[in-house]
Amino acid sequence: MNDLRLRRARRPLPSRPLLLGCVATVALVLGACGGSSSDKKVAAGGFASGLPTDGQKRGGTLKLLGSEGFFHLDPGGSYFQLDYMVTYATQRPLYYFKPDDPKTAVPDLADGPPQVSADNKTVTVKIKSGIRYGTNKKTAITGKEVTAADVKYAFERGLNPSVANGYEGVYFPLVGADKAKGGPISGITTPDAHTIVFKLTKPFGATTARALVMPLTVPVPKSYVAPLDAKQPNPYDAQPERQAFTGPYMISDYKAGKTITLVRNPQWDPKTDFKPAYLDRIEWTIDADPNVAGRQIFSGTGLANADTPTAGAVKRFATRAKDRITFTPLGNRFVGVNTQRKPFSDINVRKAFAAALDRRAMLLARGGPLVGQLATHFLPPTIPGYDEAGGAKGTGADYLANPSGDPAVAAKYMKLAGFPSGKANGEKVVMLGENDSPAKETAQITRDAIASLGFDVSFRLLDQSTLYSKFCGVRTELEKIDVCGFAGWLPDFSDPYAMLTANFYGKSITAVNNSNASLFDDPAVNAAMDKAALIADAGDRAKAWGAIDRRLVDKVAAVPFLFDNVANIASKNVQGVVGQWIASWDLAYTSLK
Amino acid sequence: MSSVVPAAVTPPGGDPPAAAGAIAARSPLELFWRRLRADRVALGALIFIGLLVLVAVLAPLVVKLAGAPAPNVRSTDALDPTFGSATGPSADHLFGVDNLGRDVFSRVIYGARVSLEVAILATGSAVVAGVVVGMLAAYHGGWVDTVISRTLDVLLAFPILLLGIGLASACSLGDGCLGLIQPGLGVVVVVIAIATFPYIARIIRGQVLSLREKEFVEAARSLGASDRRIIFRQILPNLVAPIIVYTTLVLPQNILFEAALSFLGVGVQPPQASWGQMISDASAEFEDAWWFMFFPGAALVLTVLAFNLVGEGLEDALHPKARK
C-alpha cells in the first residue's frame, strides 16, 4: 500500500512568488509561470501542470483507484487529504481555494470576505442565498435553503464526542466553547439567516479568518443531523450517503474499505458556484492494490490515482508518460519519536537518532529527487518562515548536517546521553510501521538507524488503517510506542501556524485523532506559538515562526527528512486538475478529454 | 551387500562360522541405501540439500568469499539516483540489489538459513508433537482416543493459512502470546508446528492402531511387558520408516508455509531476509526489477523440489513393494 497521505489539506500560499516553482527541482508544478491556456498544460521538465484549462469536456465517469481508506467523511471530523477530496467536492465550506490560485481563499458558501474587527476578536461572515441541501432520499431538509444557523450548528457539533473535530480548538478559540460539549456555543451568534458572527477569547481573528476554508465550516442542518449526532458511531460519518450535501456532487453509495461513488447533486445550482463540475460521476475504489493501480492507470482509460502513487508508478510515468503526471510541492515529512518515553525523552538520544538517520536513503526510498527535497527543518519552501528558519541550508545543527547520517556525531550524543561506549546496551525500543511501500522501506531505514545506536528494536509492520486508527492516532496506545508510523503535514492554509501547531503544540495532543505524533509538549515552545499566533503583520509573523521552527529543530521535536513533491497520475484521456492547496485532484475541476 | 564369509574363522565367544560358501543377508540399512543410491534423481536432490545446508550454515563465509556485502547493508549508491529504484545484476552485485540497495545474492544466501531453520524446527516440533499425540490416542483408545481425535478434527478443519495468519498476527506484538511465543522467528515456528502436527498425529494414530494388534505386541504384553516398554521397544521402532518419510514430505510444505506467511507480512519480520518476504517485496517491482523476485523464487522452487524428490526417494527405498 502507499504511504499515508498527509493530513490536512492546505493550500500553499508561497512566501515568495510562485516563480519559485519555475526554478525548483525537476518536477514542480508551475502555478504562476504558465501564461496561456495551452502553456498551462505543461510544467517544467515536461510534466503536466495540473491546472485547469479552457474548453474542458463535460460529462463522463472518472474512476479513482486508491488503497487507503478514509478517516472521516463527516465534514465535522474530516481532517485527512483523502477525506478532503470527497468533502470539497460534495460540500461547500465558507471559503475555498481554486486549484490554480492557491494564494487567495475565495468565498464559496460565504458571500464576501470575512470581516475581522479592529481588536481581532470578532469575525463576521455573510453567507449566500439560494444554496440548498441535496440528499439521496427525500427528507424534510431536501431542497431546504442553507442558513447561518446551520454553520453555527456545524461548529457546535464539532465539539460533540461523536464528531470530535481535531482542530476546532486550535483555529477557533470561541467564547463559550470550553463549556460546550456539542451544545450551544455562546460565542457564535446569527443575527439573521445569512450572517454569522464568531466571538473569540483572544485576538486571533487574523488566523481564524484564514481557517474559514476548513471543512468544519460546512453547514449542517440541526433538525436533520442532531438525532444522528447522539449516536456512536455517528451515522453522519459511518453512512456518509445520508449527509445533506451542498456541493456539486453527493455521495450516492459508500462501502467502507471498498468503494465510494459520487454523482451530481440535483440541488446544486451552478449559478451560485464558480466550480465547473465537469464530470457526471466519480467511482472510487478504496481497496485497490497500489502497484496494480499504477499499471492500470498507465495503460487504461478514465482512471486516476486517489492516493500517493508508488515509486515504481512515478518512475513509469516520469519516463514514459510525462504529460500524465503532475508534481505539486507541498508539505513535509518527518519521523516522530515519543518524546515522553525513554529513551527518546532524552534530547541527546533524539539528536543521536537524528544524526544516525540516513535521510538520503529515505528520499530515495520514496522515489528520489522527483518526489521531494531533503528537509532540514519543518517549514517547507512554500510556507512563510521557511527562509527565516534557515531555508535549504537549515539551522546548522550538526546532527542534520550529513544527509546520509553521521555515526560519529551519533556516538557523540549517545555518550552525552550517558552511554559511555557511544551505543546503548540493547535497551528495547518499540517501533510500528506501515506494511506498504514506500512507508515499509522508510520504516526499515528508520529501524536501522535506531538499531545502529545499540537499541534492540521490536519492529512490526501493520496495515495503514490499523496502524493509525488503533495505535498512532490513539494517545493511550501511542504512549507505549517509541516510534509509531510516520508523520507529515500539509498546511490547512498557507501559514506557519497551520503547519506547525498540529504536530508540535502541546495542546494539540488529543486522546483520539491525535496529530502530535511525538507527544511533544514543551512549555517554552507552546508559549512562543501562542505569542506568534497573534502577530498580524506578515513579515513579523514569518520571523517569529521561523524562530519557532529553529527551536523545534534544536529540541528535536521530530526528525524532518523531506519536503514533499506530491505526485498524481492519470490515464491518457483524463484532464486532471490538481488543487494545489491539497496536492490532490480537485474533483470539481477535473474532467475527461 | 552380500558377502561370502571365509571359512574356519571363529571369533572368540562367537557363533560357529556358517558353512563354507554361505551368503550373509544384507541388513535393512544396506538394502535401503542400495535402493536409494540407485535412484539418481533422489541422490542428486540429496546432494543439493546437503550443499544448501552447508551454504546456509556457512552463509557469512560464502557471502564474504563472493565479495558481497552483508544482507542488511544498504547501499544507496547502488540505487538509481533519479528514481531511487533497484538496479540489476552487476560486477558489484551478482544478483542485483533490492529497493533499499541491499545485495540480493547475500539475502538469498541468508534467506536459506531462515527457510531451513524455520522448516526444520517447525517440522521437528510438529513431528514430535504428532507422534506423541498420535501414539497416545491410538494406544490407549477409549475416551482418550475420542477426545484427541475430535480435537485433531477441529484443528484440521481450520484453514491452515488463515490460522497461521491469525496466530502470527496476534502473537507478533509486545510480549507475544502468554509470554511464551515471542515475536519473530519463534512465532513462525510455533504457528507452523501447530498448523501441521495434526496431520502427522492422524497418520501415526492410524499406524499405531494397526501395530498394536500385531502378534509381537500381544506376545510382549503376555510376557508382562509394561505399556511404556511396548511403546518404546515394539511400536516406535516400527514407526521410524513412516516418520522419516512423512517428515521429508512435510518439510518442503513448511518451507512454503513460512514463505507464504512472510509474503503476507506475518512471518519473519524485516530486515531479516526470508525468501517469501523477498518475493513479496519484489512483487511490486517485478516489471522493472525482475532479479529481485527471480533469484529468491528460483531458490525456493529448487529447495522445495529437492526435498520432495528426496521424500519420494526415501519412500521408494523404504517401501519398495509400494512402488508402482
Interface residues (C-beta under 8 A of the other chain):
Chain A: P290 N291 R295 T310 A311 G312 V314 K315 R316 A318 D358 R360 A361 L363 L364 A365 R366 G367 G368 P369 L370 S404 V430 N435 S437 K440 E441 Q444 I445 R447 D448 S458 F459 R460 L461
Chain B: N72 R74 T76 L79 D80 P81 T82 F83 G84 S85 N99 L100 G101 S172 L173 G174 P183 G265 Q269 P270 P271 D281 S283 A284 E285 E287 D288
